[in-house]
Amino acid sequence: MSKGKASFGKMNKSVHKNCRRCGEHSFHLRHRECSSCGFGKTSKLRSYSWQNKGGLGSYKK
């Protein structure tokens, strides 16, 4: 398996499309869910506490 010209010929399938809810190019066509906002999997917006820096204990002197 090489990482050169032969591999690039196989990159013709579209796996992700733009999401209807968040607009990111993260909607997986086969899984039918967005990896960015969670559309198709849940009605709530996908978010985790580790995504953003900050919070109550983030300030250090």
Secondary structure, DSSP 8 states (H G I E B T S, - for coil): --SSHHHHTT-----EE--TTT--S-EETTTTEETTT-TTT-SS----TTSSS-STT----
